[in-house]
Amino acid sequence: MYKSVQSNRRDFIKKMAILSAMTAAAGMFPGIMFADEQEQGIPSDANLNWKKAPCRFCGVGCGVLIGTENGKAIAVK
């Protein structure tokens, strides 16, 4: 009937660390979306023009993709 889930302490701590980091990121940046959430929020029939841009969250300047439609930014990857 019930399957026994085998988990060890190390795996538990790793999963809790990942969950804590995601919760902290969502709390610090309320508009942040993770990959699965972002893909669900972009309409599949949208005719987006993807352009490269630097991220402005910190001073590093990592690359992001900006989806534009009619000259307005409507999505970020």
Beta strands, then each sheet from edge to edge (+ up, - down):
strand 1: 49-54
strand 2: 63-69
strand 3: 72-76
sheet 1: 1+ 2- 3+
end
